[in-house]
Amino acid sequence: MLEIPESFFKDEVRHGFLVPEEMKRAWASEMKVLDMLMDFCNKNDLRCFAEYGTLLGAVRHKGFIPWDDDIDVCMLRPDFNYLLEHADELPPSIRIQSIYSSNMFHTFKALATNNLGGKLTYSKERMDEFYGCPYVVGLDIYPLDYVPRDPGNAKMQKLIYQLAYKMLYMCIDLENIYDDQINTTTENNICLLDLANADNIPIENKREFLTGITELADILKRYFGNSFVLSEKGPIRNQLCRLCEALAQLFDESESDTVSYYPYIATDDIPSWRKKEWYEDTLWYPFETMSVLGVMNYDEWLSHNYGPNWYIPVKGTQVHDYPFYKSQKEYFEMIGAM
């Protein structure tokens, strides 16, 4: 069980960077979500690995990187799928959000969060349970899929996945145009027919999207027969999300030497592949007042992701707005809750 002494919450300067009490309480809340997730994993013989800045922080700082404010973990695909299928068995104070739980969700990592409702609320009950932190917190869970060692299969999978991924985000752009024009939010996804018949979407945008969808459908038919069919009447965004997920899972462990979070393969924006063997040998690393599971060969993993100088702290390297709760705080102040 996670134990955090009151002294942990004091303002602290780490590597010349002030970490205030407010951030410490947010850290503690994220650690509590992680502790509940790891407890579930331990009970079900699943493995949940520290990922990205969380592993870097564990190795280099024995906790959070001082100027970071989130926790990232990853799971090999079979374990990830088990978690999603049994998410209702998690403690009632957290939940898992994914493309399978909401049509509005369109990222391929899952989110473990203490936000139990659909809208942001100021909750005394949440503050009581999560160390006085008023903010909704969560941690990202990245699924790692098996990359085929056969070059032909790898090329085929990547090209089809990239097209499906491209069509997904083109769909989201069209939905945003649709929503802006009629001043609403497409909470349940619009279907392909809705987009095709929408008068408020520029015809050139529709033509490009529908041409791409037709090309994608033809390729799917050619390679997979009727295994992947896009419906004209179902929510098209969620269909494309689920298609990308299915394409990422085409190959299994026996056909692979590497794993990857597949959206990075689609965008080629960061080193995406990892050696499968890295996740076979693991260690528990100290992380603030708890421990996290990580790859034993951390130097090779961190050098692959961050370069050979990963052990030198560089401020301001987080890839999102800091602090994560800035907009929540502004909202709570606006409604007079803080």
C-alpha positions in Angstrom: 0.0 0.0 0.0 1.3 3.4 -0.9 2.5 5.5 2.0 3.4 9.2 1.6 4.7 11.1 4.7 3.4 14.6 5.2 7.0 15.9 4.8 6.8 14.9 1.1 4.4 17.7 0.4 6.7 20.6 1.4 8.0 23.0 -1.2 11.3 21.7 -2.5 14.1 22.8 -4.8 15.4 20.0 -6.9 18.2 20.6 -9.4 17.6 24.3 -9.0 13.9 23.9 -9.9 11.1 24.7 -7.4 8.6 22.0 -6.9 5.7 23.6 -4.9 3.3 21.8 -2.5 0.6 22.1 -5.1 2.7 20.0 -7.6 3.7 17.6 -4.9 0.1 16.8 -4.2 -0.6 16.3 -7.9 2.4 14.0 -8.0 1.1 12.0 -5.0 -2.3 11.7 -6.7 -0.7 10.3 -9.8 1.3 7.9 -7.7 -1.9 6.7 -6.0 -3.5 6.0 -9.4 -0.3 4.1 -10.4 -0.3 2.2 -7.2 -3.9 1.0 -7.8 -3.1 0.0 -11.3 0.0 -1.9 -10.3 -1.9 -3.7 -7.6 -4.4 -4.8 -10.2 -1.5 -5.9 -12.5 0.2 -7.9 -9.7 -3.0 -9.7 -8.8 -3.6 -10.7 -12.5 0.0 -11.5 -13.4 0.3 -8.5 -15.7 3.4 -6.3 -16.2 3.2 -2.5 -16.3 6.5 -0.9 -17.1 7.7 2.7 -16.4 8.0 4.5 -19.7 9.5 7.6 -21.2 10.2 10.3 -18.6 9.0 8.1 -15.8 11.7 5.5 -16.4 14.2 8.4 -17.0 13.1 9.9 -13.7 13.3 6.6 -11.9 16.9 5.9 -13.0 18.2 9.5 -12.9 16.3 11.1 -10.0 14.7 8.1 -8.2 11.4 9.8 -8.8 9.8 12.5 -10.9 12.0 14.6 -13.2 11.7 17.9 -11.2 10.1 19.8 -14.1 7.9 17.0 -15.2 4.4 16.4 -14.0 3.0 13.2 -15.4 3.5 9.4 -15.2 3.8 7.2 -18.3 3.7 3.4 -18.4 3.5 0.8 -21.1 2.2 -2.7 -21.4 2.8 -5.4 -23.9 -0.3 -5.9 -26.0 -1.7 -9.1 -24.4 -1.5 -7.5 -21.0 -2.9 -4.2 -22.2 -5.9 -6.0 -23.7 -6.6 -7.9 -20.5 -6.6 -4.6 -18.6 -9.1 -3.1 -20.9 -11.3 -6.2 -20.8 -11.3 -6.2 -17.0 -11.2 -2.5 -16.3 -14.4 -2.8 -14.3 -12.5 -4.8 -11.7 -10.2 -1.8 -10.8 -10.9 0.1 -7.5 -14.0 2.3 -7.8 -12.0 5.6 -7.4 -10.3 5.2 -10.8 -11.4 4.2 -14.2 -9.8 3.4 -17.6 -10.6 5.5 -20.7 -9.9 4.2 -24.2 -11.3 4.1 -27.7 -13.4 1.1 -26.4 -15.0 3.1 -23.6 -15.9 6.3 -25.5 -16.5 7.3 -29.1 -14.9 10.7 -28.2 -11.5 9.1 -27.3 -9.2 9.0 -30.3 -5.7 8.3 -28.9 -4.4 4.7 -28.8 -2.9 4.8 -25.4 -5.4 4.3 -22.5 -5.8 6.7 -19.6 -6.1 5.6 -16.0 -7.8 8.5 -14.2 -9.6 9.6 -11.0 -12.1 11.5 -13.1 -15.2 9.4 -12.6 -17.6 11.6 -14.5 -17.7 13.1 -17.9 -17.3 16.7 -16.9 -14.7 18.5 -14.7 -16.0 19.1 -11.2 -14.5 20.3 -7.9 -14.9 17.3 -5.7 -14.3 17.3 -1.9 -14.4 13.5 -2.0 -11.6 13.4 -4.6 -9.5 15.8 -2.5 -10.0 13.7 0.6 -8.9 10.5 -1.1 -6.1 12.1 -3.2 -4.0 14.0 -0.8 -5.8 17.3 -1.0 -5.2 17.6 -4.7 -8.3 19.2 -6.3 -7.3 18.4 -9.9 -8.2 15.4 -12.1 -5.1 13.4 -12.6 -4.3 10.4 -14.9 -1.5 8.4 -16.3 -1.0 7.3 -19.9 -0.8 3.6 -20.6 0.9 2.8 -24.0 0.3 -0.5 -25.7 3.4 -2.1 -27.3 2.6 -4.2 -30.3 4.8 -6.7 -32.1 6.6 -5.5 -35.2 7.0 -8.3 -37.8 10.6 -9.3 -38.5 9.7 -10.1 -42.1 10.5 -6.9 -44.1 7.6 -7.5 -46.6 5.1 -7.8 -43.8 6.5 -4.9 -42.0 6.3 -2.7 -45.0 2.7 -3.8 -45.9 1.5 -3.2 -42.3 3.2 0.2 -42.0 1.7 1.5 -45.3 -1.8 0.4 -44.5 -1.6 1.6 -40.9 -0.3 5.0 -42.0 -3.2 5.4 -44.4 -5.8 4.4 -41.8 -4.1 6.8 -39.3 -4.1 9.6 -41.8 -7.8 9.1 -42.5 -8.6 9.1 -38.8 -7.1 12.5 -38.3 -8.6 13.9 -41.5 -11.9 12.7 -40.1 -11.3 14.6 -36.9 -10.5 17.7 -38.8 -13.8 17.4 -40.8 -15.7 16.8 -37.6 -14.2 20.0 -36.2 -15.3 22.0 -39.3 -18.8 20.4 -39.0 -19.0 21.3 -35.3 -17.8 24.9 -35.8 -20.3 25.6 -38.5 -23.3 24.4 -36.5 -21.9 25.5 -33.1 -22.2 22.0 -31.5 -20.0 19.1 -30.5 -20.0 15.7 -32.2 -20.2 13.7 -29.0 -21.2 10.4 -30.6 -19.2 10.7 -33.8 -20.9 11.4 -37.1 -21.1 8.6 -39.7 -19.6 8.5 -43.1 -22.9 9.4 -44.8 -23.3 12.5 -42.5 -19.9 13.7 -43.6 -20.5 13.0 -47.3 -23.8 14.9 -47.2 -22.8 17.8 -44.9 -23.3 21.1 -46.7 -21.1 23.0 -44.3 -17.9 21.1 -45.1 -16.0 22.5 -48.1 -16.4 20.2 -51.1 -12.6 19.8 -51.6 -12.2 18.6 -48.1 -14.9 16.1 -48.5 -13.6 14.9 -51.8 -10.1 14.3 -50.4 -11.5 12.4 -47.4 -13.9 10.2 -49.4 -11.2 9.4 -51.9 -8.9 8.4 -49.2 -11.6 6.2 -47.5 -12.3 4.5 -50.8 -8.6 3.8 -51.3 -8.4 2.4 -47.8 -11.4 0.2 -48.3 -10.0 -1.2 -51.5 -6.6 -2.0 -49.9 -8.3 -3.7 -46.9 -10.4 -5.8 -49.3 -7.4 -6.8 -51.3 -5.3 -7.9 -48.4 -7.9 -9.0 -45.8 -11.1 -9.8 -47.7 -14.1 -9.0 -45.5 -12.2 -8.9 -42.2 -12.1 -5.1 -42.1 -15.2 -3.4 -43.5 -16.0 0.3 -42.8 -19.7 0.9 -42.3 -21.3 4.0 -43.9 -23.8 4.3 -41.0 -21.6 3.7 -37.9 -19.5 6.3 -36.2 -16.6 6.7 -38.6 -14.1 8.1 -36.2 -14.4 5.2 -33.8 -14.4 2.7 -36.7 -11.0 4.2 -37.9 -9.7 4.1 -34.3 -10.6 0.4 -34.0 -9.2 -0.3 -37.5 -5.8 1.2 -36.5 -5.8 -0.9 -33.3 -6.6 -4.1 -35.3 -3.8 -3.4 -37.9 -1.3 -2.8 -35.1 -2.1 -6.3 -33.8 -1.7 -8.2 -37.0 1.4 -10.1 -35.8 2.2 -11.9 -32.6 5.3 -12.4 -30.4 6.6 -15.4 -32.4 6.8 -13.3 -35.6 8.7 -10.4 -34.0 12.0 -9.2 -32.5 10.9 -5.7 -31.7 7.8 -3.9 -30.3 6.4 -0.4 -30.8 3.7 2.0 -30.0 2.3 2.0 -33.5 1.2 5.7 -33.8 4.9 6.6 -33.7 5.4 4.3 -36.6 2.7 6.2 -38.5 4.2 9.6 -37.8 7.9 8.7 -37.7 8.4 11.5 -35.2 10.4 9.8 -32.5 12.4 6.5 -32.3 9.5 4.0 -32.3 10.9 0.5 -32.1 12.3 -1.2 -29.0 13.9 -4.6 -28.7 11.5 -7.2 -27.4 14.2 -8.6 -25.2 14.4 -5.3 -23.2 11.0 -6.3 -21.6 12.1 -9.8 -20.7 14.6 -8.7 -18.0 13.3 -6.2 -15.6 14.1 -4.4 -12.3 12.1 -2.5 -9.7 13.4 1.1 -9.4 12.8 3.4 -6.5 10.4 6.2 -7.4 9.7 8.8 -4.7 8.0 6.7 -1.9 7.2 3.7 -4.1 8.8 1.5 -6.7 8.2 1.1 -10.5 9.0 -1.8 -12.8 11.4 -1.0 -15.7 13.7 -2.6 -18.2 17.0 -3.9 -16.7 19.0 -2.6 -19.6 18.1 1.0 -18.9 21.2 2.5 -20.5 20.4 1.1 -23.9 16.7 1.9 -23.6 17.3 5.5 -22.5 20.1 6.1 -25.0 17.8 4.9 -27.7 15.0 7.3 -26.7 17.0 10.3 -25.4 20.5 10.0 -26.8 23.8 9.1 -25.1 23.6 12.1 -22.7 20.4 11.1 -21.1 21.9 11.2 -17.6 22.5 15.0 -17.8 19.3 16.8 -16.6 18.0 19.4 -19.0 15.2 21.7 -17.8 12.1 22.4 -19.9 12.1 19.1 -21.8 8.6 18.1 -21.1 6.4 17.8 -24.3 3.2 19.3 -22.9 2.1 22.4 -21.1 3.4 22.7 -17.5 1.8 22.4 -15.1 -0.8 20.0 -16.5 -3.5 21.4 -14.2 -3.2 25.0 -15.3 -6.5 25.1 -17.2 -8.3 23.2 -14.4 -7.0 25.7 -11.8 -8.2 28.6 -14.0 -11.6 27.0 -14.3 -12.0 26.3 -10.6 -10.9 29.9 -9.8 -13.5 31.2 -12.4 -16.4 29.3 -10.8 -15.2 30.4 -7.3 -14.2 26.9 -6.1 -10.7 28.0 -5.2 
